[in-house]
Amino acid sequence: MNLKDKLEQINTHAERRYDLDWLRALAVILLIYFHTAAVFYPGEFGEFYIKNYSVSSFFGWFIFFIYQWHMPLFFLIAGSATWFALKWRSPMQYISDRLERLFIPFVFGTLVLVPLQVYYKLLNHQEYVGSYVQFYPQFFNGIRLQGNFEWAHLWFLIYLFTISLITLPVLLFFKTEKGRHWYSTIAHLMKLPGAIFLPALPLAVIEGALRPKWFGFQNLYDDWANLLLYLFYFVYGFLLCADTRFREAIEQHRKLLLFVAVVTMSVLFGLQATDIIPVRGYSWGYIFYQVFRGFNSWCWVIALVALGQRYLRFNNSILQYVSQASYPFYLLHQTVLVAVAFYVVQWNLSITTKFFIISTATFVVTGMLYDLLVKRINIARFLLGLKFRDKSI
């Protein structure tokens, strides 16, 4: 490790947002339970890769709640990490880092991790009979939904890679004197009573204007609602770390944020329970529903950031481990989960027991893969977005 890298590591450590590290790690762990729940509930976007013969409405409510804020939180945290990355890297170094951290793991995962998920899905849905070796060439026959090729949960990587590049001019502008003056003015306004809800307006407009047509199939090239929504969360995350007054405004509004988040989520639950949500389309009722969802999403994301700021601003050995493990954990977990679930759903057990077995086995096996292989082997670290181990340390 050269002197520049050591100095960067020391400075980054000195001002690191441990609360955001905790939130990211906890959000990754939550994915295991979110995707396990999807095995037992059809969902709005079609069935999960593995489906159990019986379903649970409880898991439907769990999925509905988590879906409201989970991925927006990921993009917000990614934007925050980008502020630190651009503080110590040139634009070209940043692009090179995005290629290594996002694009290479995306390509590797799409070619190695995702085909096994599709294979087990076809077996589970009784749409294919044969070995995995025979299936693999067929993975490239057509694009989902008409074909087999897809990038599954790795859509997050290619979206984040794309957003990282197209927002780079804006992020670099924020690093200039003029840009700092601009967001400094916004940061000052955020401390006014209730102003913390103003950033929700563009998010609500995106949901209302675009979600009726682009409901959420993550193919990147025809998914404008998600792409723009996550782009805004990414930029918001960048600004969150740019001025301490944003952090102060969030703390100032913490109780109000949590109250409004709970109330608005209760309204969404009520609409879902009474089954009075309008049919998807450009009707005023459905547009208003999506606007309301956009507002609720912002409330939950920032309320969680506020709780993190309040209770998770500490570092320890657990955080150091999970911070390093969370990214490979994200990449690997769904393939492990799908493989485990394929066999467990065939057992004559209750839904609760199956859920516990699938989630626990996924957590343990993914953890073992990380600790025994990814963590220790440099080529595995490279393919899964980690830096090489420095044996001199």
C-alpha angles and dihedrals in degrees: 000000000000126000094260092054091048092050091048091051092049094048093044091050091049094059101026118143100233091178090062091047089055093047092050093049093046091047090054092050090048089057090070091059092040093054092041089054089052089064088066100042130053097221131203096278098051132278124321120249090269123034128194117222091241128041138209126223089205090066088049090060091044091053092045091054098045093044091061095069112003104093094034087057090053092053092046090053091046089054090050091052089051091060089060092042093055091046090069103024136068117234091260092048089050092052090047090051091050090052092052097040100039116012099045093048088046093055093043093047094047091052099039112020104034101051091064090055092051091047093054090044092056091047092049093048090045092240097124138035120191145065127306091244089057092046100049097080088050090059087080094053104111131324125277127293092033095027143023104260115104141131098231113192090353089081085095091065097051092043091050091046091051094045091047090057101041093047094047095097090052092047091049089050089056087057092059125087091252091049093049090052090051097052092038088062090049091048090054091051092049090069091063114104110280094357091119088077094058095085087062091069097078089044092052091048091051091051094046097043101038110021095074089065103027102043098177116286101149103222093128097219096065104026105091097156094058095038094054094039093054091042090060092047089050093052091044089054091051091053092045090070096036097076128025090218090073088059090047092050091052091051090047091055097037099115093041091049093052092046094050091044092054094044095048092045089052088055091051090049089050092051091048094047094050091045093226097129107128120246113271112271143084097304120131091241095055093042091053090048091055092045088054091049090053091052092047092050092056091048092054096044094051093040088056091048088051092052090047091052089050102045110014105054095118138093130219141151092277092057092046090055099043093044089060094040100045098081097049087041090057092049096048106033101080095051090051091045094050092049093049094043093051090067100033095056088060092062122096097243137121121271091248092053092047091049091052093047095047096046095043095045090048092051093048098043094045090048091051092049090052097044099041101035118011097041094049106035117071097208089053090048090052094049091049097048103261127126119252116270111260103223091190091071 
